[in-house]
């Protein structure tokens, strides 16, 4: 028996609703602008999306009611952010799918239309993405610091020692109300990078060490000279 659209919606409650929220270019522009983990005021998101204030207000209300955005009220101002790391990871994964314009080959190629600075190092919500992040993740797996189980990851004893050396409290990260470590599809490299609480902790650690720093451009990360020396040594080990 052929399933009807109503049957499909019953099997996947809310899926069509989420799809409808993402179908509008103005709403996706606002969501994409928040993928650096920031909370931005309604006026700034209005300009980013190129909408009138009334239209932007309606779109922001829909995104908030739909659970994709969270609202923070600061005095008379309203700030919006991505509601959770899982939602951010889903948006990143959908961006990866959107880049596929032909049948996927056996070895996916990176998307070379992406500007070089964004492709090399950027934020994906609260963790690092891009070419460097993918290479670091592959080194963490290949070097036996992380073990992969499906899309979830666990740190080995050697890995826990390395992370502790970077100033990361492993017990604290595992106690957070989110996944400890997981793969996150990288839309420019078409290979996974590290997400979850551990991915966020690594970005915080690397920033504290002065190895990466944020720039004036949203989501773009700059790797400092000390950072290049650190990552070159780590990747060559």
mmCIF file of the C-alpha atoms, coordinates in Angstrom:
data_MODEL
# 
_entry.id   MODEL 
# 
loop_
_atom_site.group_PDB 
_atom_site.id 
_atom_site.type_symbol 
_atom_site.label_atom_id 
_atom_site.label_alt_id 
_atom_site.label_comp_id 
_atom_site.label_asym_id 
_atom_site.label_entity_id 
_atom_site.label_seq_id 
_atom_site.pdbx_PDB_ins_code 
_atom_site.Cartn_x 
_atom_site.Cartn_y 
_atom_site.Cartn_z 
_atom_site.occupancy 
_atom_site.B_iso_or_equiv 
_atom_site.pdbx_formal_charge 
_atom_site.auth_seq_id 
_atom_site.auth_comp_id 
_atom_site.auth_asym_id 
_atom_site.auth_atom_id 
_atom_site.pdbx_PDB_model_num 
ATOM 1   C CA . UNK A 1 1   ? 0.000  0.000  0.000  1.00 0.00 ? 1   UNK A CA 1 
ATOM 2   C CA . UNK A 1 2   ? 1.332  3.399  -0.959 1.00 0.00 ? 2   UNK A CA 1 
ATOM 3   C CA . UNK A 1 3   ? 1.794  5.670  2.041  1.00 0.00 ? 3   UNK A CA 1 
ATOM 4   C CA . UNK A 1 4   ? -0.013 8.996  1.869  1.00 0.00 ? 4   UNK A CA 1 
ATOM 5   C CA . UNK A 1 5   ? 1.544  12.302 2.811  1.00 0.00 ? 5   UNK A CA 1 
ATOM 6   C CA . UNK A 1 6   ? -0.523 12.307 5.994  1.00 0.00 ? 6   UNK A CA 1 
ATOM 7   C CA . UNK A 1 7   ? 0.859  8.858  6.893  1.00 0.00 ? 7   UNK A CA 1 
ATOM 8   C CA . UNK A 1 8   ? 4.424  10.085 6.384  1.00 0.00 ? 8   UNK A CA 1 
ATOM 9   C CA . UNK A 1 9   ? 3.788  13.076 8.594  1.00 0.00 ? 9   UNK A CA 1 
ATOM 10  C CA . UNK A 1 10  ? 2.425  10.777 11.296 1.00 0.00 ? 10  UNK A CA 1 
ATOM 11  C CA . UNK A 1 11  ? 5.547  8.627  11.099 1.00 0.00 ? 11  UNK A CA 1 
ATOM 12  C CA . UNK A 1 12  ? 7.839  11.679 11.298 1.00 0.00 ? 12  UNK A CA 1 
ATOM 13  C CA . UNK A 1 13  ? 6.088  14.189 13.564 1.00 0.00 ? 13  UNK A CA 1 
ATOM 14  C CA . UNK A 1 14  ? 7.408  17.703 13.151 1.00 0.00 ? 14  UNK A CA 1 
ATOM 15  C CA . UNK A 1 15  ? 9.725  16.943 10.236 1.00 0.00 ? 15  UNK A CA 1 
ATOM 16  C CA . UNK A 1 16  ? 7.650  18.839 7.683  1.00 0.00 ? 16  UNK A CA 1 
ATOM 17  C CA . UNK A 1 17  ? 7.316  21.727 10.146 1.00 0.00 ? 17  UNK A CA 1 
ATOM 18  C CA . UNK A 1 18  ? 11.103 22.011 10.484 1.00 0.00 ? 18  UNK A CA 1 
ATOM 19  C CA . UNK A 1 19  ? 11.453 21.785 6.723  1.00 0.00 ? 19  UNK A CA 1 
ATOM 20  C CA . UNK A 1 20  ? 9.002  24.653 6.295  1.00 0.00 ? 20  UNK A CA 1 
ATOM 21  C CA . UNK A 1 21  ? 10.976 26.789 8.753  1.00 0.00 ? 21  UNK A CA 1 
ATOM 22  C CA . UNK A 1 22  ? 14.168 26.242 6.768  1.00 0.00 ? 22  UNK A CA 1 
ATOM 23  C CA . UNK A 1 23  ? 12.532 26.799 3.380  1.00 0.00 ? 23  UNK A CA 1 
ATOM 24  C CA . UNK A 1 24  ? 12.545 30.602 3.559  1.00 0.00 ? 24  UNK A CA 1 
ATOM 25  C CA . UNK A 1 25  ? 15.813 32.330 2.470  1.00 0.00 ? 25  UNK A CA 1 
ATOM 26  C CA . UNK A 1 26  ? 15.395 35.107 5.041  1.00 0.00 ? 26  UNK A CA 1 
ATOM 27  C CA . UNK A 1 27  ? 15.063 32.664 7.908  1.00 0.00 ? 27  UNK A CA 1 
ATOM 28  C CA . UNK A 1 28  ? 18.019 30.575 6.769  1.00 0.00 ? 28  UNK A CA 1 
ATOM 29  C CA . UNK A 1 29  ? 20.136 33.737 6.461  1.00 0.00 ? 29  UNK A CA 1 
ATOM 30  C CA . UNK A 1 30  ? 19.412 34.582 10.085 1.00 0.00 ? 30  UNK A CA 1 
ATOM 31  C CA . UNK A 1 31  ? 20.116 31.028 11.235 1.00 0.00 ? 31  UNK A CA 1 
ATOM 32  C CA . UNK A 1 32  ? 23.412 30.907 9.314  1.00 0.00 ? 32  UNK A CA 1 
ATOM 33  C CA . UNK A 1 33  ? 24.516 34.207 10.860 1.00 0.00 ? 33  UNK A CA 1 
ATOM 34  C CA . UNK A 1 34  ? 24.087 32.654 14.309 1.00 0.00 ? 34  UNK A CA 1 
ATOM 35  C CA . UNK A 1 35  ? 26.202 29.599 13.543 1.00 0.00 ? 35  UNK A CA 1 
ATOM 36  C CA . UNK A 1 36  ? 29.184 31.211 15.286 1.00 0.00 ? 36  UNK A CA 1 
ATOM 37  C CA . UNK A 1 37  ? 27.465 30.584 18.636 1.00 0.00 ? 37  UNK A CA 1 
ATOM 38  C CA . UNK A 1 38  ? 26.679 34.253 19.184 1.00 0.00 ? 38  UNK A CA 1 
ATOM 39  C CA . UNK A 1 39  ? 23.478 35.891 20.344 1.00 0.00 ? 39  UNK A CA 1 
ATOM 40  C CA . UNK A 1 40  ? 22.544 38.756 18.039 1.00 0.00 ? 40  UNK A CA 1 
ATOM 41  C CA . UNK A 1 41  ? 19.922 41.497 18.381 1.00 0.00 ? 41  UNK A CA 1 
ATOM 42  C CA . UNK A 1 42  ? 16.844 41.446 16.207 1.00 0.00 ? 42  UNK A CA 1 
ATOM 43  C CA . UNK A 1 43  ? 17.928 44.599 14.376 1.00 0.00 ? 43  UNK A CA 1 
ATOM 44  C CA . UNK A 1 44  ? 21.232 43.082 13.290 1.00 0.00 ? 44  UNK A CA 1 
ATOM 45  C CA . UNK A 1 45  ? 19.547 39.910 12.040 1.00 0.00 ? 45  UNK A CA 1 
ATOM 46  C CA . UNK A 1 46  ? 17.050 42.065 10.166 1.00 0.00 ? 46  UNK A CA 1 
ATOM 47  C CA . UNK A 1 47  ? 19.876 43.758 8.246  1.00 0.00 ? 47  UNK A CA 1 
ATOM 48  C CA . UNK A 1 48  ? 21.671 40.464 7.607  1.00 0.00 ? 48  UNK A CA 1 
ATOM 49  C CA . UNK A 1 49  ? 18.533 38.926 6.098  1.00 0.00 ? 49  UNK A CA 1 
ATOM 50  C CA . UNK A 1 50  ? 17.659 42.073 4.113  1.00 0.00 ? 50  UNK A CA 1 
ATOM 51  C CA . UNK A 1 51  ? 14.120 42.145 5.460  1.00 0.00 ? 51  UNK A CA 1 
ATOM 52  C CA . UNK A 1 52  ? 11.781 44.823 6.724  1.00 0.00 ? 52  UNK A CA 1 
ATOM 53  C CA . UNK A 1 53  ? 11.513 45.023 10.540 1.00 0.00 ? 53  UNK A CA 1 
ATOM 54  C CA . UNK A 1 54  ? 7.974  43.662 10.499 1.00 0.00 ? 54  UNK A CA 1 
ATOM 55  C CA . UNK A 1 55  ? 8.874  40.719 8.260  1.00 0.00 ? 55  UNK A CA 1 
ATOM 56  C CA . UNK A 1 56  ? 11.994 39.917 10.297 1.00 0.00 ? 56  UNK A CA 1 
ATOM 57  C CA . UNK A 1 57  ? 10.004 40.023 13.529 1.00 0.00 ? 57  UNK A CA 1 
ATOM 58  C CA . UNK A 1 58  ? 7.521  37.528 12.107 1.00 0.00 ? 58  UNK A CA 1 
ATOM 59  C CA . UNK A 1 59  ? 10.300 35.214 10.915 1.00 0.00 ? 59  UNK A CA 1 
ATOM 60  C CA . UNK A 1 60  ? 12.128 35.367 14.262 1.00 0.00 ? 60  UNK A CA 1 
ATOM 61  C CA . UNK A 1 61  ? 8.896  34.554 16.070 1.00 0.00 ? 61  UNK A CA 1 
ATOM 62  C CA . UNK A 1 62  ? 8.370  31.503 13.864 1.00 0.00 ? 62  UNK A CA 1 
ATOM 63  C CA . UNK A 1 63  ? 11.930 30.282 14.397 1.00 0.00 ? 63  UNK A CA 1 
ATOM 64  C CA . UNK A 1 64  ? 11.613 30.744 18.146 1.00 0.00 ? 64  UNK A CA 1 
ATOM 65  C CA . UNK A 1 65  ? 8.200  29.090 18.360 1.00 0.00 ? 65  UNK A CA 1 
ATOM 66  C CA . UNK A 1 66  ? 9.548  26.259 16.220 1.00 0.00 ? 66  UNK A CA 1 
ATOM 67  C CA . UNK A 1 67  ? 12.385 25.624 18.681 1.00 0.00 ? 67  UNK A CA 1 
ATOM 68  C CA . UNK A 1 68  ? 15.270 26.526 16.368 1.00 0.00 ? 68  UNK A CA 1 
ATOM 69  C CA . UNK A 1 69  ? 16.099 29.796 18.109 1.00 0.00 ? 69  UNK A CA 1 
ATOM 70  C CA . UNK A 1 70  ? 16.185 30.803 21.765 1.00 0.00 ? 70  UNK A CA 1 
ATOM 71  C CA . UNK A 1 71  ? 15.283 34.320 22.883 1.00 0.00 ? 71  UNK A CA 1 
ATOM 72  C CA . UNK A 1 72  ? 17.267 36.303 25.447 1.00 0.00 ? 72  UNK A CA 1 
ATOM 73  C CA . UNK A 1 73  ? 15.818 39.573 26.762 1.00 0.00 ? 73  UNK A CA 1 
ATOM 74  C CA . UNK A 1 74  ? 18.425 42.103 27.893 1.00 0.00 ? 74  UNK A CA 1 
ATOM 75  C CA . UNK A 1 75  ? 16.705 45.239 29.078 1.00 0.00 ? 75  UNK A CA 1 
ATOM 76  C CA . UNK A 1 76  ? 14.706 46.577 26.165 1.00 0.00 ? 76  UNK A CA 1 
ATOM 77  C CA . UNK A 1 77  ? 16.622 44.534 23.614 1.00 0.00 ? 77  UNK A CA 1 
ATOM 78  C CA . UNK A 1 78  ? 15.902 41.045 22.319 1.00 0.00 ? 78  UNK A CA 1 
ATOM 79  C CA . UNK A 1 79  ? 18.775 38.751 21.388 1.00 0.00 ? 79  UNK A CA 1 
ATOM 80  C CA . UNK A 1 80  ? 18.465 35.496 19.487 1.00 0.00 ? 80  UNK A CA 1 
ATOM 81  C CA . UNK A 1 81  ? 20.771 32.474 19.360 1.00 0.00 ? 81  UNK A CA 1 
ATOM 82  C CA . UNK A 1 82  ? 20.668 28.912 18.054 1.00 0.00 ? 82  UNK A CA 1 
ATOM 83  C CA . UNK A 1 83  ? 18.618 26.990 20.594 1.00 0.00 ? 83  UNK A CA 1 
ATOM 84  C CA . UNK A 1 84  ? 21.047 24.086 21.132 1.00 0.00 ? 84  UNK A CA 1 
ATOM 85  C CA . UNK A 1 85  ? 24.278 22.496 19.871 1.00 0.00 ? 85  UNK A CA 1 
ATOM 86  C CA . UNK A 1 86  ? 22.266 19.648 18.314 1.00 0.00 ? 86  UNK A CA 1 
ATOM 87  C CA . UNK A 1 87  ? 20.296 22.123 16.206 1.00 0.00 ? 87  UNK A CA 1 
ATOM 88  C CA . UNK A 1 88  ? 23.525 23.814 15.118 1.00 0.00 ? 88  UNK A CA 1 
ATOM 89  C CA . UNK A 1 89  ? 25.003 20.443 14.130 1.00 0.00 ? 89  UNK A CA 1 
ATOM 90  C CA . UNK A 1 90  ? 21.866 19.659 12.118 1.00 0.00 ? 90  UNK A CA 1 
ATOM 91  C CA . UNK A 1 91  ? 22.110 22.967 10.253 1.00 0.00 ? 91  UNK A CA 1 
ATOM 92  C CA . UNK A 1 92  ? 25.777 22.275 9.485  1.00 0.00 ? 92  UNK A CA 1 
ATOM 93  C CA . UNK A 1 93  ? 24.839 18.815 8.204  1.00 0.00 ? 93  UNK A CA 1 
ATOM 94  C CA . UNK A 1 94  ? 22.129 20.252 5.972  1.00 0.00 ? 94  UNK A CA 1 
ATOM 95  C CA . UNK A 1 95  ? 24.608 22.781 4.603  1.00 0.00 ? 95  UNK A CA 1 
ATOM 96  C CA . UNK A 1 96  ? 26.827 19.839 3.705  1.00 0.00 ? 96  UNK A CA 1 
ATOM 97  C CA . UNK A 1 97  ? 23.942 18.180 1.840  1.00 0.00 ? 97  UNK A CA 1 
ATOM 98  C CA . UNK A 1 98  ? 23.128 21.438 0.055  1.00 0.00 ? 98  UNK A CA 1 
ATOM 99  C CA . UNK A 1 99  ? 26.631 21.557 -1.436 1.00 0.00 ? 99  UNK A CA 1 
ATOM 100 C CA . UNK A 1 100 ? 26.100 18.266 -3.247 1.00 0.00 ? 100 UNK A CA 1 
ATOM 101 C CA . UNK A 1 101 ? 25.140 19.105 -6.820 1.00 0.00 ? 101 UNK A CA 1 
ATOM 102 C CA . UNK A 1 102 ? 25.984 15.730 -8.365 1.00 0.00 ? 102 UNK A CA 1 
ATOM 103 C CA . UNK A 1 103 ? 25.866 12.073 -7.267 1.00 0.00 ? 103 UNK A CA 1 
ATOM 104 C CA . UNK A 1 104 ? 28.349 11.545 -4.453 1.00 0.00 ? 104 UNK A CA 1 
ATOM 105 C CA . UNK A 1 105 ? 31.601 9.962  -5.507 1.00 0.00 ? 105 UNK A CA 1 
ATOM 106 C CA . UNK A 1 106 ? 33.382 7.263  -3.575 1.00 0.00 ? 106 UNK A CA 1 
ATOM 107 C CA . UNK A 1 107 ? 35.830 9.859  -2.231 1.00 0.00 ? 107 UNK A CA 1 
ATOM 108 C CA . UNK A 1 108 ? 33.961 13.146 -1.557 1.00 0.00 ? 108 UNK A CA 1 
ATOM 109 C CA . UNK A 1 109 ? 35.844 16.240 -2.650 1.00 0.00 ? 109 UNK A CA 1 
ATOM 110 C CA . UNK A 1 110 ? 35.984 19.449 -0.624 1.00 0.00 ? 110 UNK A CA 1 
ATOM 111 C CA . UNK A 1 111 ? 33.874 22.324 -1.861 1.00 0.00 ? 111 UNK A CA 1 
ATOM 112 C CA . UNK A 1 112 ? 36.386 24.679 -3.458 1.00 0.00 ? 112 UNK A CA 1 
ATOM 113 C CA . UNK A 1 113 ? 33.905 27.516 -4.054 1.00 0.00 ? 113 UNK A CA 1 
ATOM 114 C CA . UNK A 1 114 ? 34.098 28.380 -0.355 1.00 0.00 ? 114 UNK A CA 1 
ATOM 115 C CA . UNK A 1 115 ? 36.386 31.359 0.442  1.00 0.00 ? 115 UNK A CA 1 
ATOM 116 C CA . UNK A 1 116 ? 39.820 30.130 1.539  1.00 0.00 ? 116 UNK A CA 1 
ATOM 117 C CA . UNK A 1 117 ? 39.769 31.725 4.997  1.00 0.00 ? 117 UNK A CA 1 
ATOM 118 C CA . UNK A 1 118 ? 36.349 30.234 5.822  1.00 0.00 ? 118 UNK A CA 1 
ATOM 119 C CA . UNK A 1 119 ? 37.367 26.872 4.423  1.00 0.00 ? 119 UNK A CA 1 
ATOM 120 C CA . UNK A 1 120 ? 40.556 26.680 6.494  1.00 0.00 ? 120 UNK A CA 1 
ATOM 121 C CA . UNK A 1 121 ? 39.319 27.543 9.995  1.00 0.00 ? 121 UNK A CA 1 
ATOM 122 C CA . UNK A 1 122 ? 35.928 28.739 11.169 1.00 0.00 ? 122 UNK A CA 1 
ATOM 123 C CA . UNK A 1 123 ? 33.475 28.192 13.973 1.00 0.00 ? 123 UNK A CA 1 
ATOM 124 C CA . UNK A 1 124 ? 30.630 25.702 13.778 1.00 0.00 ? 124 UNK A CA 1 
ATOM 125 C CA . UNK A 1 125 ? 28.445 26.989 16.603 1.00 0.00 ? 125 UNK A CA 1 
ATOM 126 C CA . UNK A 1 126 ? 30.793 26.491 19.600 1.00 0.00 ? 126 UNK A CA 1 
ATOM 127 C CA . UNK A 1 127 ? 33.518 24.310 18.079 1.00 0.00 ? 127 UNK A CA 1 
ATOM 128 C CA . UNK A 1 128 ? 36.010 24.576 15.214 1.00 0.00 ? 128 UNK A CA 1 
ATOM 129 C CA . UNK A 1 129 ? 35.311 23.509 11.646 1.00 0.00 ? 129 UNK A CA 1 
ATOM 130 C CA . UNK A 1 130 ? 37.103 23.654 8.326  1.00 0.00 ? 130 UNK A CA 1 
ATOM 131 C CA . UNK A 1 131 ? 40.164 22.021 6.778  1.00 0.00 ? 131 UNK A CA 1 
ATOM 132 C CA . UNK A 1 132 ? 42.384 22.344 9.852  1.00 0.00 ? 132 UNK A CA 1 
ATOM 133 C CA . UNK A 1 133 ? 39.716 20.977 12.167 1.00 0.00 ? 133 UNK A CA 1 
ATOM 134 C CA . UNK A 1 134 ? 39.109 17.981 9.898  1.00 0.00 ? 134 UNK A CA 1 
ATOM 135 C CA . UNK A 1 135 ? 42.848 17.215 9.810  1.00 0.00 ? 135 UNK A CA 1 
ATOM 136 C CA . UNK A 1 136 ? 43.105 17.505 13.603 1.00 0.00 ? 136 UNK A CA 1 
ATOM 137 C CA . UNK A 1 137 ? 40.118 15.196 14.035 1.00 0.00 ? 137 UNK A CA 1 
ATOM 138 C CA . UNK A 1 138 ? 41.639 12.600 11.718 1.00 0.00 ? 138 UNK A CA 1 
ATOM 139 C CA . UNK A 1 139 ? 44.898 12.825 13.692 1.00 0.00 ? 139 UNK A CA 1 
ATOM 140 C CA . UNK A 1 140 ? 43.016 12.338 16.970 1.00 0.00 ? 140 UNK A CA 1 
ATOM 141 C CA . UNK A 1 141 ? 41.468 9.160  15.563 1.00 0.00 ? 141 UNK A CA 1 
ATOM 142 C CA . UNK A 1 142 ? 44.527 7.901  13.710 1.00 0.00 ? 142 UNK A CA 1 
ATOM 143 C CA . UNK A 1 143 ? 46.813 8.609  16.660 1.00 0.00 ? 143 UNK A CA 1 
ATOM 144 C CA . UNK A 1 144 ? 44.664 6.565  19.015 1.00 0.00 ? 144 UNK A CA 1 
ATOM 145 C CA . UNK A 1 145 ? 43.555 9.535  21.139 1.00 0.00 ? 145 UNK A CA 1 
ATOM 146 C CA . UNK A 1 146 ? 39.882 9.026  20.313 1.00 0.00 ? 146 UNK A CA 1 
ATOM 147 C CA . UNK A 1 147 ? 37.958 5.889  19.391 1.00 0.00 ? 147 UNK A CA 1 
ATOM 148 C CA . UNK A 1 148 ? 34.933 6.079  17.123 1.00 0.00 ? 148 UNK A CA 1 
ATOM 149 C CA . UNK A 1 149 ? 31.706 4.189  17.804 1.00 0.00 ? 149 UNK A CA 1 
ATOM 150 C CA . UNK A 1 150 ? 29.205 5.083  15.102 1.00 0.00 ? 150 UNK A CA 1 
ATOM 151 C CA . UNK A 1 151 ? 28.972 8.855  15.405 1.00 0.00 ? 151 UNK A CA 1 
ATOM 152 C CA . UNK A 1 152 ? 29.996 8.937  19.076 1.00 0.00 ? 152 UNK A CA 1 
ATOM 153 C CA . UNK A 1 153 ? 33.542 9.085  20.392 1.00 0.00 ? 153 UNK A CA 1 
ATOM 154 C CA . UNK A 1 154 ? 35.426 8.129  23.519 1.00 0.00 ? 154 UNK A CA 1 
ATOM 155 C CA . UNK A 1 155 ? 38.825 9.311  24.670 1.00 0.00 ? 155 UNK A CA 1 
ATOM 156 C CA . UNK A 1 156 ? 41.514 6.702  25.254 1.00 0.00 ? 156 UNK A CA 1 
ATOM 157 C CA . UNK A 1 157 ? 43.831 6.910  28.252 1.00 0.00 ? 157 UNK A CA 1 
ATOM 158 C CA . UNK A 1 158 ? 46.473 8.523  26.027 1.00 0.00 ? 158 UNK A CA 1 
ATOM 159 C CA . UNK A 1 159 ? 43.873 10.912 24.665 1.00 0.00 ? 159 UNK A CA 1 
ATOM 160 C CA . UNK A 1 160 ? 42.645 11.891 28.123 1.00 0.00 ? 160 UNK A CA 1 
ATOM 161 C CA . UNK A 1 161 ? 46.225 12.702 29.119 1.00 0.00 ? 161 UNK A CA 1 
ATOM 162 C CA . UNK A 1 162 ? 46.724 14.833 25.999 1.00 0.00 ? 162 UNK A CA 1 
ATOM 163 C CA . UNK A 1 163 ? 43.465 16.720 26.558 1.00 0.00 ? 163 UNK A CA 1 
ATOM 164 C CA . UNK A 1 164 ? 44.368 17.302 30.193 1.00 0.00 ? 164 UNK A CA 1 
ATOM 165 C CA . UNK A 1 165 ? 47.679 18.722 29.002 1.00 0.00 ? 165 UNK A CA 1 
ATOM 166 C CA . UNK A 1 166 ? 45.694 21.208 26.931 1.00 0.00 ? 166 UNK A CA 1 
ATOM 167 C CA . UNK A 1 167 ? 43.869 22.257 30.093 1.00 0.00 ? 167 UNK A CA 1 
ATOM 168 C CA . UNK A 1 168 ? 40.632 20.358 29.508 1.00 0.00 ? 168 UNK A CA 1 
ATOM 169 C CA . UNK A 1 169 ? 38.796 18.896 32.520 1.00 0.00 ? 169 UNK A CA 1 
ATOM 170 C CA . UNK A 1 170 ? 37.508 15.630 31.083 1.00 0.00 ? 170 UNK A CA 1 
ATOM 171 C CA . UNK A 1 171 ? 35.201 14.885 34.015 1.00 0.00 ? 171 UNK A CA 1 
ATOM 172 C CA . UNK A 1 172 ? 33.561 18.286 33.667 1.00 0.00 ? 172 UNK A CA 1 
ATOM 173 C CA . UNK A 1 173 ? 33.011 17.806 29.946 1.00 0.00 ? 173 UNK A CA 1 
ATOM 174 C CA . UNK A 1 174 ? 31.461 14.378 30.435 1.00 0.00 ? 174 UNK A CA 1 
ATOM 175 C CA . UNK A 1 175 ? 29.078 15.732 33.084 1.00 0.00 ? 175 UNK A CA 1 
ATOM 176 C CA . UNK A 1 176 ? 27.596 18.362 30.747 1.00 0.00 ? 176 UNK A CA 1 
ATOM 177 C CA . UNK A 1 177 ? 24.033 17.925 29.572 1.00 0.00 ? 177 UNK A CA 1 
ATOM 178 C CA . UNK A 1 178 ? 25.094 17.263 25.989 1.00 0.00 ? 178 UNK A CA 1 
ATOM 179 C CA . UNK A 1 179 ? 26.998 14.628 24.067 1.00 0.00 ? 179 UNK A CA 1 
ATOM 180 C CA . UNK A 1 180 ? 30.597 14.363 25.207 1.00 0.00 ? 180 UNK A CA 1 
ATOM 181 C CA . UNK A 1 181 ? 32.081 13.996 21.728 1.00 0.00 ? 181 UNK A CA 1 
ATOM 182 C CA . UNK A 1 182 ? 30.599 13.266 18.320 1.00 0.00 ? 182 UNK A CA 1 
ATOM 183 C CA . UNK A 1 183 ? 31.269 13.617 14.629 1.00 0.00 ? 183 UNK A CA 1 
ATOM 184 C CA . UNK A 1 184 ? 29.887 16.717 12.924 1.00 0.00 ? 184 UNK A CA 1 
ATOM 185 C CA . UNK A 1 185 ? 29.665 16.855 9.104  1.00 0.00 ? 185 UNK A CA 1 
ATOM 186 C CA . UNK A 1 186 ? 31.883 19.573 7.652  1.00 0.00 ? 186 UNK A CA 1 
ATOM 187 C CA . UNK A 1 187 ? 30.057 21.242 4.767  1.00 0.00 ? 187 UNK A CA 1 
ATOM 188 C CA . UNK A 1 188 ? 33.187 22.617 3.070  1.00 0.00 ? 188 UNK A CA 1 
ATOM 189 C CA . UNK A 1 189 ? 35.473 19.572 3.452  1.00 0.00 ? 189 UNK A CA 1 
ATOM 190 C CA . UNK A 1 190 ? 32.738 16.947 3.156  1.00 0.00 ? 190 UNK A CA 1 
ATOM 191 C CA . UNK A 1 191 ? 34.405 14.992 5.954  1.00 0.00 ? 191 UNK A CA 1 
ATOM 192 C CA . UNK A 1 192 ? 33.624 15.118 9.681  1.00 0.00 ? 192 UNK A CA 1 
ATOM 193 C CA . UNK A 1 193 ? 35.180 17.298 12.323 1.00 0.00 ? 193 UNK A CA 1 
ATOM 194 C CA . UNK A 1 194 ? 34.884 16.990 16.105 1.00 0.00 ? 194 UNK A CA 1 
ATOM 195 C CA . UNK A 1 195 ? 31.730 18.278 17.789 1.00 0.00 ? 195 UNK A CA 1 
ATOM 196 C CA . UNK A 1 196 ? 30.075 17.925 21.176 1.00 0.00 ? 196 UNK A CA 1 
ATOM 197 C CA . UNK A 1 197 ? 31.317 19.158 24.537 1.00 0.00 ? 197 UNK A CA 1 
ATOM 198 C CA . UNK A 1 198 ? 34.883 18.053 23.792 1.00 0.00 ? 198 UNK A CA 1 
ATOM 199 C CA . UNK A 1 199 ? 34.941 19.934 20.489 1.00 0.00 ? 199 UNK A CA 1 
ATOM 200 C CA . UNK A 1 200 ? 33.788 23.107 22.254 1.00 0.00 ? 200 UNK A CA 1 
ATOM 201 C CA . UNK A 1 201 ? 36.358 22.613 25.020 1.00 0.00 ? 201 UNK A CA 1 
ATOM 202 C CA . UNK A 1 202 ? 39.152 22.216 22.473 1.00 0.00 ? 202 UNK A CA 1 
ATOM 203 C CA . UNK A 1 203 ? 38.254 25.499 20.778 1.00 0.00 ? 203 UNK A CA 1 
ATOM 204 C CA . UNK A 1 204 ? 38.179 27.232 24.161 1.00 0.00 ? 204 UNK A CA 1 
ATOM 205 C CA . UNK A 1 205 ? 41.563 25.714 25.041 1.00 0.00 ? 205 UNK A CA 1 
ATOM 206 C CA . UNK A 1 206 ? 43.186 26.630 21.744 1.00 0.00 ? 206 UNK A CA 1 
ATOM 207 C CA . UNK A 1 207 ? 41.842 30.174 22.070 1.00 0.00 ? 207 UNK A CA 1 
ATOM 208 C CA . UNK A 1 208 ? 43.160 30.451 25.648 1.00 0.00 ? 208 UNK A CA 1 
ATOM 209 C CA . UNK A 1 209 ? 46.595 29.283 24.488 1.00 0.00 ? 209 UNK A CA 1 
ATOM 210 C CA . UNK A 1 210 ? 46.598 31.935 21.780 1.00 0.00 ? 210 UNK A CA 1 
ATOM 211 C CA . UNK A 1 211 ? 46.653 29.379 18.945 1.00 0.00 ? 211 UNK A CA 1 
ATOM 212 C CA . UNK A 1 212 ? 43.434 30.549 17.300 1.00 0.00 ? 212 UNK A CA 1 
ATOM 213 C CA . UNK A 1 213 ? 41.536 33.798 17.590 1.00 0.00 ? 213 UNK A CA 1 
ATOM 214 C CA . UNK A 1 214 ? 38.281 35.194 16.340 1.00 0.00 ? 214 UNK A CA 1 
ATOM 215 C CA . UNK A 1 215 ? 38.235 37.864 13.657 1.00 0.00 ? 215 UNK A CA 1 
ATOM 216 C CA . UNK A 1 216 ? 35.889 40.694 12.802 1.00 0.00 ? 216 UNK A CA 1 
ATOM 217 C CA . UNK A 1 217 ? 34.294 38.502 10.142 1.00 0.00 ? 217 UNK A CA 1 
ATOM 218 C CA . UNK A 1 218 ? 31.568 36.217 11.520 1.00 0.00 ? 218 UNK A CA 1 
ATOM 219 C CA . UNK A 1 219 ? 32.674 32.608 11.988 1.00 0.00 ? 219 UNK A CA 1 
ATOM 220 C CA . UNK A 1 220 ? 36.188 33.139 10.578 1.00 0.00 ? 220 UNK A CA 1 
ATOM 221 C CA . UNK A 1 221 ? 39.040 32.014 12.849 1.00 0.00 ? 221 UNK A CA 1 
ATOM 222 C CA . UNK A 1 222 ? 42.644 33.146 12.495 1.00 0.00 ? 222 UNK A CA 1 
ATOM 223 C CA . UNK A 1 223 ? 45.388 30.672 13.316 1.00 0.00 ? 223 UNK A CA 1 
ATOM 224 C CA . UNK A 1 224 ? 48.235 32.601 14.940 1.00 0.00 ? 224 UNK A CA 1 
ATOM 225 C CA . UNK A 1 225 ? 51.946 31.948 14.213 1.00 0.00 ? 225 UNK A CA 1 
ATOM 226 C CA . UNK A 1 226 ? 52.156 30.069 17.537 1.00 0.00 ? 226 UNK A CA 1 
ATOM 227 C CA . UNK A 1 227 ? 49.079 28.140 16.488 1.00 0.00 ? 227 UNK A CA 1 
ATOM 228 C CA . UNK A 1 228 ? 50.601 27.132 13.170 1.00 0.00 ? 228 UNK A CA 1 
ATOM 229 C CA . UNK A 1 229 ? 53.677 25.822 15.016 1.00 0.00 ? 229 UNK A CA 1 
ATOM 230 C CA . UNK A 1 230 ? 51.481 23.915 17.469 1.00 0.00 ? 230 UNK A CA 1 
ATOM 231 C CA . UNK A 1 231 ? 49.206 22.338 14.846 1.00 0.00 ? 231 UNK A CA 1 
ATOM 232 C CA . UNK A 1 232 ? 52.094 21.524 12.479 1.00 0.00 ? 232 UNK A CA 1 
ATOM 233 C CA . UNK A 1 233 ? 53.857 19.682 15.314 1.00 0.00 ? 233 UNK A CA 1 
ATOM 234 C CA . UNK A 1 234 ? 50.695 17.865 16.381 1.00 0.00 ? 234 UNK A CA 1 
ATOM 235 C CA . UNK A 1 235 ? 49.777 16.779 12.850 1.00 0.00 ? 235 UNK A CA 1 
ATOM 236 C CA . UNK A 1 236 ? 53.322 15.612 12.115 1.00 0.00 ? 236 UNK A CA 1 
ATOM 237 C CA . UNK A 1 237 ? 53.658 13.555 15.283 1.00 0.00 ? 237 UNK A CA 1 
# 
